[in-house]
Amino acid sequence: MTLKIAFLGLGIMGAGMVRRLIGAGFEVSVYNRNPERAAPFADQARVAASPREAAEDADVIIAMLTDDAASRGVWLGADGAIAGMAVDAVCIEASTLSPDWIAEWAQAVAVAGGVPLDAPVTGSKVAAETGELVFIIGGEVGGIARATPALKAMSKDIVHLGPSGSGTKFKLINNFVGGVQIAALAEGLAMIEQSGLAFEKSVETLISGAPGSPMVKMITARVLAGDYRPNFQVSLQAKDMAYAVTEAEKLGVDLRTVKAAIATFDAAVADGYGTEDIAAVIKSVRARSQ
């Protein structure tokens, strides 16, 4: 039997993920707060007027949203997906959110008879479009098994880390480790420029050595190409790191380098780069270094 899937959120990531699901032959219902983003899918999916309508009769409900507030808005309330979902529906929150909200959300889903899976992804826009995402999942094995056909259509790997909340906690760690690298890279590139060093030769030497992680190489390539089209926005990276600091404080872990990186990303947002790709942090650091 073909799974019926409801998808909530058609932004940079969600649009690509939905196209993968449609291409795999699933019956898909979509909802987006801004209906203009849903319009391109009208010929291949059912466009719902509310999250509740989208969720009706769905076997699997997937959300890909910006933050806690957006997630709360589509899941809860009279027009929320939980109000419309069938008993035993698998509910997947693929957004990068706070552990506190995920715990509240999972309880609300379970009380209503659904199966909650927090399943944030690694990979950005291109990975969403090509089915190369990696789902990092917290929740019940049975729910994962039922959702696996849909998950496989969007990903190259599915990693089950443990009980509910595990995926979200790991994703925050994953994102802040990357964010710290980006902030340090931006400062390094700015210092190369201000030092009068041969820029491209210095950058090539930098990324060919130990500092040349996949993240550093990817961001450097975008900077050298002058390509700041959003794969992952500066403002969202700042949000994820802030969620991580809040969670770490509860665990007694002082994320000092992360706090410094947040300041760098917040400055980039203040400078007007919030909706650009995370590589645009270098533009802010450059401007503030002159």
JOWO-V409756 format. One record per residue. N is the residue number from 1. RES is the residue in one letter. SS is DSSP state (H for helix, E for strand, C for the rest). PHI is phi in whole degrees, 0 to 359 (999 if undefined). Layout:
BEGIN
N | RES | SS | PHI
N | RES | SS | PHI
END
This chain:
BEGIN
1 | M | C | 999
2 | T | C | 288
3 | L | C | 292
4 | K | E | 264
5 | I | E | 237
6 | A | E | 254
7 | F | E | 235
8 | L | E | 247
9 | G | C | 109
10 | L | C | 239
11 | G | C | 277
12 | I | H | 305
13 | M | H | 274
14 | G | H | 300
15 | A | H | 299
16 | G | H | 295
17 | M | H | 295
18 | V | H | 296
19 | R | H | 299
20 | R | H | 296
21 | L | H | 294
22 | I | H | 297
23 | G | H | 297
24 | A | C | 276
25 | G | C | 93
26 | F | C | 284
27 | E | E | 276
28 | V | E | 240
29 | S | E | 248
30 | V | E | 233
31 | Y | E | 219
32 | N | C | 220
33 | R | C | 302
34 | N | C | 267
35 | P | H | 298
36 | E | H | 299
37 | R | H | 285
38 | A | H | 275
39 | A | H | 306
40 | P | C | 297
41 | F | C | 262
42 | A | C | 298
43 | D | C | 280
44 | Q | C | 238
45 | A | C | 217
46 | R | E | 274
47 | V | E | 269
48 | A | C | 266
49 | A | C | 275
50 | S | C | 207
51 | P | H | 300
52 | R | H | 299
53 | E | H | 296
54 | A | H | 298
55 | A | H | 282
56 | E | C | 300
57 | D | C | 71
58 | A | C | 282
59 | D | C | 281
60 | V | E | 227
61 | I | E | 243
62 | I | E | 238
63 | A | E | 239
64 | M | C | 224
65 | L | C | 227
66 | T | C | 278
67 | D | C | 201
68 | D | H | 302
69 | A | H | 297
70 | A | H | 295
71 | S | H | 296
72 | R | H | 303
73 | G | H | 295
74 | V | H | 269
75 | W | H | 269
76 | L | C | 260
77 | G | C | 90
78 | A | C | 298
79 | D | C | 258
80 | G | C | 281
81 | A | H | 298
82 | I | H | 298
83 | A | H | 293
84 | G | H | 256
85 | M | C | 286
86 | A | C | 282
87 | V | C | 299
88 | D | C | 78
89 | A | C | 294
90 | V | E | 274
91 | C | E | 252
92 | I | E | 245
93 | E | E | 259
94 | A | C | 267
95 | S | C | 286
96 | T | C | 266
97 | L | C | 230
98 | S | C | 277
99 | P | H | 302
100 | D | H | 298
101 | W | H | 293
102 | I | H | 299
103 | A | H | 297
104 | E | H | 295
105 | W | H | 298
106 | A | H | 299
107 | Q | H | 294
108 | A | H | 297
109 | V | H | 296
110 | A | H | 295
111 | V | H | 299
112 | A | C | 278
113 | G | C | 97
114 | G | C | 267
115 | V | E | 245
116 | P | E | 275
117 | L | E | 229
118 | D | E | 273
119 | A | E | 219
120 | P | E | 296
121 | V | E | 241
122 | T | E | 257
123 | G | C | 110
124 | S | C | 242
125 | K | H | 305
126 | V | H | 298
127 | A | H | 296
128 | A | H | 295
129 | E | H | 287
130 | T | H | 257
131 | G | C | 75
132 | E | C | 251
133 | L | E | 290
134 | V | E | 238
135 | F | E | 272
136 | I | E | 251
137 | I | E | 243
138 | G | E | 243
139 | G | E | 144
140 | E | C | 284
141 | V | H | 300
142 | G | H | 299
143 | G | H | 295
144 | I | H | 298
145 | A | H | 300
146 | R | H | 292
147 | A | H | 270
148 | T | H | 306
149 | P | H | 304
150 | A | H | 289
151 | L | H | 298
152 | K | H | 296
153 | A | H | 294
154 | M | H | 251
155 | S | E | 218
156 | K | E | 256
157 | D | E | 201
158 | I | E | 231
159 | V | E | 245
160 | H | E | 264
161 | L | E | 265
162 | G | E | 147
163 | P | C | 291
164 | S | C | 310
165 | G | C | 100
166 | S | H | 296
167 | G | H | 297
168 | T | H | 296
169 | K | H | 297
170 | F | H | 296
171 | K | H | 299
172 | L | H | 296
173 | I | H | 297
174 | N | H | 306
175 | N | H | 288
176 | F | H | 286
177 | V | H | 297
178 | G | H | 293
179 | G | H | 296
180 | V | H | 297
181 | Q | H | 298
182 | I | H | 294
183 | A | H | 298
184 | A | H | 295
185 | L | H | 298
186 | A | H | 302
187 | E | H | 293
188 | G | H | 296
189 | L | H | 295
190 | A | H | 297
191 | M | H | 289
192 | I | H | 302
193 | E | H | 296
194 | Q | H | 291
195 | S | C | 278
196 | G | C | 77
197 | L | C | 285
198 | A | C | 298
199 | F | H | 296
200 | E | H | 295
201 | K | H | 294
202 | S | H | 294
203 | V | H | 295
204 | E | H | 301
205 | T | H | 293
206 | L | H | 299
207 | I | H | 280
208 | S | H | 275
209 | G | C | 260
210 | A | C | 303
211 | P | C | 291
212 | G | C | 281
213 | S | C | 290
214 | P | H | 306
215 | M | H | 297
216 | V | H | 300
217 | K | H | 295
218 | M | H | 296
219 | I | H | 292
220 | T | H | 300
221 | A | H | 299
222 | R | H | 292
223 | V | H | 296
224 | L | H | 297
225 | A | H | 275
226 | G | C | 66
227 | D | C | 257
228 | Y | C | 245
229 | R | C | 298
230 | P | C | 288
231 | N | C | 266
232 | F | C | 214
233 | Q | E | 284
234 | V | H | 305
235 | S | H | 296
236 | L | H | 287
237 | Q | H | 298
238 | A | H | 298
239 | K | H | 298
240 | D | H | 297
241 | M | H | 292
242 | A | H | 294
243 | Y | H | 301
244 | A | H | 296
245 | V | H | 298
246 | T | H | 299
247 | E | H | 293
248 | A | H | 296
249 | E | H | 300
250 | K | H | 292
251 | L | H | 265
252 | G | C | 78
253 | V | C | 255
254 | D | C | 265
255 | L | C | 273
256 | R | H | 294
257 | T | H | 292
258 | V | H | 293
259 | K | H | 300
260 | A | H | 295
261 | A | H | 294
262 | I | H | 301
263 | A | H | 301
264 | T | H | 294
265 | F | H | 290
266 | D | H | 298
267 | A | H | 297
268 | A | H | 295
269 | V | H | 298
270 | A | H | 298
271 | D | H | 277
272 | G | H | 98
273 | Y | H | 256
274 | G | C | 301
275 | T | C | 265
276 | E | C | 272
277 | D | E | 297
278 | I | H | 305
279 | A | H | 298
280 | A | H | 292
281 | V | H | 305
282 | I | H | 299
283 | K | H | 294
284 | S | H | 293
285 | V | H | 297
286 | R | H | 301
287 | A | H | 298
288 | R | H | 277
289 | S | H | 263
290 | Q | C | 268
END
